[in-house]
Amino acid sequence: MPYENEQSLQNIFTVSEQLYADMSGATECDHSKIFEHLTTLGKVLASADRASFWKWDKASHTLWTMAATGTGKITIPDNTGLVGKSLSEGRVIVTNDPYNDPDFNSEVDKKTGYVTKSILVMPVSNIKGEYIGAYQVINKLSGDGKFDEKEDCRKLSLAAIICGLALESDVFLEESYTDKLTGLKNRMGFFSDFNRTYDKIIKNPDLSLSLFISDIDKFKRVNDTYGHNAGDEVLKHVAQLMSENCRECDGMYRWGGEEFIMIMTDADINKCAAKAEEIRKLIEASSCEAEGHVIRHTMSFGVTEFDPEKTIEENISVADAKLYLAKESGRNRVIV
């Protein structure tokens, strides 16, 4: 037993050392990596075969894994499964006979051939005491193979607390990158995505990256004529239409005011211009109902393909100059 305790302690130190190294290293460490380490820490603490940390997305009524050891990302409705039950009832759930538990979802086991023998789910809260996620460990490796609610929760509490704080920080960061009116990422979100994702594409000679910057024509007239509430509805209408018509691999951002940017991956300037023209026509053909009025509006677009020799700001300036030309030459058009 002393040897096992010493080995567990060394495993804990190894995980914490890796976490510290990633967080303090020269390269940027995202939250997913932190959750991966914290999930591994919980697995070690509870002597479990698998572990997962779940985020509760209350807006979409879903639960999804921030990190899971042994499985990929899984998304489930928040009113299903043992994780959903733990959060809805606000209590720890333990089952040492999962296949006879009506709340256990055995679909993953059926697909993978994995055999689940015991499960412990522990709800995780923020500093306000609001449940925001859950910690799940599967298959106890020591003792009789069964989880003990009191003892194992005591062991998991440290990892659960840190996960809760990290998740709260993650949510706060996500909100700071999001425009609250339209739900699109804002300028801060754009630069974050660029540094983490798009910059790598630009540096790859086999890949292309393009963008368009767009502007609602005569938007001030909308605010002056119908009021700012109507103007907000127009902005939300445009954001929704543009989001619905971009690929999952592309990025849609509210640049500021009535300006929007779309980043297109694996797309040259012609493909980007075609997408801009498609959206221009959709906007022109659509209308927005606000404050008892049916408001029609158009948009102008400036398109460019990223030049790796230029900075991100310089590339945006190129697109912005084309947008200016589109506005000056009559609006409701795409300039390449």
C-alpha positions in Angstrom: 0.0 0.0 0.0 2.8 2.6 0.8 4.3 1.9 -2.6 0.9 2.4 -4.4 0.4 5.7 -2.5 3.9 6.8 -3.5 3.3 5.9 -7.1 0.0 7.8 -7.2 1.8 10.8 -5.7 4.5 10.6 -8.4 1.8 10.4 -11.1 0.1 13.5 -9.7 3.4 15.4 -9.7 4.0 14.3 -13.3 0.6 15.7 -14.5 1.0 18.9 -12.5 4.5 19.4 -13.9 3.2 19.0 -17.5 0.4 21.4 -16.8 2.7 24.0 -15.3 5.2 23.6 -18.3 2.4 24.1 -20.8 1.0 27.1 -19.0 4.3 28.8 -18.6 6.0 27.8 -21.8 7.0 30.0 -24.7 4.2 28.8 -26.9 0.6 29.7 -26.4 -1.4 27.1 -24.4 -5.2 27.1 -25.0 -7.8 26.1 -22.5 -8.4 22.7 -24.1 -4.8 21.6 -23.2 -5.4 22.8 -19.7 -8.6 20.7 -19.4 -6.8 17.7 -20.9 -4.2 17.8 -18.1 -6.8 18.5 -15.4 -8.9 15.5 -16.6 -5.9 13.3 -16.5 -5.2 14.6 -13.0 -8.7 13.5 -11.9 -8.2 10.1 -13.5 -5.1 9.6 -11.4 -6.6 11.0 -8.2 -9.6 8.7 -8.4 -7.6 5.7 -9.8 -10.0 5.5 -12.8 -9.5 4.0 -16.3 -11.1 7.0 -18.1 -12.2 10.5 -17.2 -14.0 13.4 -18.9 -14.8 16.9 -18.1 -18.1 18.3 -19.5 -19.1 21.8 -20.2 -22.8 22.7 -19.8 -23.9 25.0 -22.6 -27.2 26.2 -21.2 -28.0 28.4 -24.2 -28.1 25.4 -26.6 -29.2 22.9 -23.8 -26.3 20.6 -24.5 -23.4 19.0 -22.7 -20.1 18.4 -24.4 -16.7 17.2 -23.4 -14.0 19.8 -22.9 -11.6 16.9 -22.6 -12.0 13.2 -22.4 -9.3 10.6 -22.0 -10.1 7.5 -24.0 -12.8 9.0 -26.2 -13.2 11.8 -28.7 -15.5 14.8 -28.3 -19.1 13.9 -27.5 -22.1 16.2 -27.4 -25.4 15.2 -25.8 -28.7 16.9 -24.8 -28.4 18.3 -21.2 -31.4 16.3 -20.0 -30.0 12.9 -20.8 -27.4 10.6 -19.4 -25.8 10.4 -15.9 -24.0 13.8 -16.5 -27.3 15.4 -17.3 -28.9 13.8 -14.2 -26.1 15.0 -11.9 -26.4 18.6 -13.1 -30.2 18.7 -13.1 -30.4 17.3 -9.6 -27.3 19.1 -8.4 -25.7 16.0 -6.7 -23.0 13.4 -7.2 -24.2 10.3 -9.1 -22.5 6.9 -8.5 -23.4 3.7 -10.3 -21.5 0.4 -10.0 -24.0 -1.4 -12.2 -24.4 1.0 -15.2 -26.0 -1.4 -17.7 -29.0 -1.8 -15.3 -29.2 2.0 -14.7 -31.9 3.6 -16.9 -30.0 6.9 -17.1 -26.8 5.3 -18.5 -26.2 5.7 -22.2 -24.5 2.6 -23.5 -24.3 3.8 -27.2 -20.5 4.6 -26.9 -19.8 1.2 -25.5 -21.8 -0.5 -28.3 -19.8 1.4 -30.9 -16.3 0.9 -29.4 -16.6 -2.4 -27.5 -15.6 -0.7 -24.2 -17.2 -2.2 -21.1 -18.2 0.2 -18.4 -18.4 -1.2 -14.9 -18.5 1.8 -12.6 -19.2 5.5 -13.0 -18.9 8.6 -10.7 -20.2 12.0 -11.9 -19.5 15.1 -9.9 -21.1 18.5 -10.7 -18.8 21.4 -11.0 -19.8 25.0 -10.1 -18.4 28.5 -10.5 -17.5 30.9 -7.7 -21.2 31.9 -7.5 -22.3 28.3 -6.8 -23.9 27.9 -10.2 -23.4 24.5 -11.9 -21.4 25.0 -15.2 -20.0 21.5 -15.9 -19.4 18.1 -14.5 -16.5 15.7 -13.9 -16.9 12.1 -14.8 -14.6 9.1 -14.0 -15.2 5.6 -15.3 -14.1 2.2 -14.1 -12.3 2.2 -10.8 -9.0 0.4 -11.1 -8.2 -0.2 -7.5 -9.9 -2.0 -4.6 -13.1 -3.8 -5.5 -13.5 -1.7 -8.7 -16.4 0.3 -7.3 -16.5 4.1 -6.7 -17.1 5.3 -3.2 -19.1 8.6 -3.2 -17.5 10.1 -0.1 -13.9 8.9 -0.6 -13.6 9.4 -4.3 -15.3 12.8 -4.3 -12.8 13.9 -1.6 -10.0 12.8 -4.0 -11.5 14.5 -7.0 -12.5 17.8 -5.3 -9.1 19.5 -6.0 -9.2 18.7 -9.7 -12.9 19.6 -9.9 -12.4 23.0 -8.2 -9.5 23.9 -10.6 -11.6 22.7 -13.5 -14.4 25.0 -12.4 -12.2 28.0 -12.1 -10.6 27.2 -15.5 -14.0 26.8 -17.2 -15.2 30.0 -15.7 -12.1 31.7 -17.1 -12.7 30.0 -20.4 -16.3 31.3 -20.6 -15.2 34.8 -19.6 -12.6 34.8 -22.4 -15.1 33.5 -24.9 -17.6 36.2 -24.0 -14.9 38.9 -24.4 -14.3 37.6 -28.0 -18.0 37.8 -28.8 -20.2 40.6 -30.0 -23.2 40.5 -27.7 -25.6 42.0 -30.3 -25.0 39.7 -33.2 -23.4 36.7 -31.6 -20.5 36.9 -34.0 -16.9 37.1 -32.8 -15.7 40.6 -32.5 -12.4 42.2 -33.5 -10.6 40.7 -30.5 -11.9 37.3 -31.5 -10.7 37.9 -35.0 -7.1 38.6 -34.0 -7.2 35.7 -31.6 -8.3 33.3 -34.3 -5.8 34.8 -36.7 -2.8 34.2 -34.4 -3.9 30.7 -33.5 -5.3 29.4 -36.9 -5.1 31.6 -39.9 -1.5 32.7 -39.6 -0.4 29.0 -40.0 -2.4 28.9 -43.3 -0.8 32.0 -44.7 2.7 30.5 -44.0 1.8 27.3 -45.9 2.6 27.8 -49.6 0.1 25.0 -50.6 -2.8 26.8 -49.0 -4.6 30.0 -49.7 -6.5 32.4 -47.5 -8.8 35.2 -48.6 -11.2 37.7 -46.9 -13.8 40.2 -47.7 -14.8 43.2 -45.6 -18.3 44.5 -46.0 -20.4 47.4 -45.0 -24.1 48.0 -44.8 -24.9 50.8 -47.3 -26.3 54.0 -45.8 -26.7 52.5 -42.4 -26.9 55.9 -40.7 -30.1 56.5 -42.6 -31.6 53.4 -41.1 -30.9 54.6 -37.6 -32.0 58.2 -38.4 -35.3 57.0 -40.0 -36.4 54.1 -37.9 -34.4 54.4 -34.7 -31.4 52.6 -33.2 -33.5 49.6 -32.1 -34.4 49.0 -35.8 -30.7 49.5 -36.7 -29.8 46.8 -34.2 -32.3 44.4 -35.8 -30.8 45.1 -39.2 -27.3 44.3 -37.8 -28.6 41.0 -36.3 -30.4 40.2 -39.6 -27.3 40.7 -41.6 -25.1 38.7 -39.2 -27.5 35.7 -39.2 -27.8 35.7 -43.0 -24.0 35.9 -43.5 -23.4 33.2 -40.8 -25.8 30.8 -42.4 -24.0 31.2 -45.7 -20.4 30.6 -44.7 -18.7 27.2 -44.4 -17.8 25.7 -41.1 -14.1 26.2 -41.9 -14.6 29.9 -42.5 -14.8 32.7 -40.0 -17.4 35.5 -39.7 -16.7 38.5 -37.6 -18.3 41.9 -36.7 -15.4 44.2 -37.4 -17.1 47.2 -35.8 -20.2 49.4 -36.4 -21.9 48.1 -39.5 -18.8 46.4 -40.9 -18.3 42.7 -41.2 -15.4 40.5 -42.2 -15.4 36.9 -43.5 -12.2 34.9 -43.6 -12.2 32.0 -46.2 -9.8 29.2 -45.8 -8.6 27.2 -48.8 -10.1 29.9 -51.1 -8.4 32.1 -53.6 -9.6 35.6 -54.4 -12.1 34.4 -57.1 -13.7 32.0 -54.8 -14.0 34.6 -52.1 -15.4 37.1 -54.6 -18.0 34.6 -55.6 -19.1 34.1 -52.0 -19.3 37.9 -51.5 -21.4 38.2 -54.6 -23.7 35.4 -53.4 -24.2 37.1 -50.0 -24.6 40.5 -51.7 -27.6 39.2 -53.7 -29.1 37.5 -50.7 -28.9 40.7 -48.7 -30.4 42.7 -51.5 -33.3 40.2 -51.9 -34.0 40.0 -48.2 -35.8 42.4 -45.8 -35.8 43.0 -42.0 -38.9 43.6 -40.0 -38.3 46.0 -37.1 -40.3 48.5 -35.1 -43.3 47.9 -37.3 -41.4 48.6 -40.6 -40.1 46.4 -43.4 -36.5 47.6 -43.9 -34.6 46.7 -47.1 -30.9 47.3 -47.3 -27.8 46.5 -49.4 -24.2 45.9 -48.7 -20.8 46.7 -50.4 -17.8 44.4 -50.4 -14.0 44.6 -50.8 -12.2 41.3 -51.5 -8.5 40.4 -51.2 -6.3 37.3 -51.1 -3.8 37.3 -48.3 -0.3 38.3 -49.2 2.1 36.6 -46.8 4.6 39.4 -47.2 2.1 41.9 -45.7 0.9 42.1 -42.1 -2.7 41.3 -41.2 -3.4 45.0 -40.8 -1.9 45.7 -44.3 -4.0 42.9 -45.8 -7.1 44.3 -44.3 -6.2 47.8 -45.5 -6.1 46.4 -49.1 -9.6 45.0 -48.7 -10.8 48.1 -47.0 -9.5 50.3 -49.9 -11.6 48.1 -52.3 -14.6 48.5 -50.0 -14.2 52.2 -50.2 -14.1 52.0 -54.0 -17.3 50.0 -53.9 -19.0 52.6 -51.8 -17.7 55.5 -54.0 -18.7 53.8 -57.3 -22.3 53.3 -56.4 -22.6 50.9 -53.5 -24.3 47.4 -53.5 -21.4 45.8 -55.3 -18.3 43.6 -54.9 -14.9 45.0 -55.8 -11.9 42.6 -56.3 
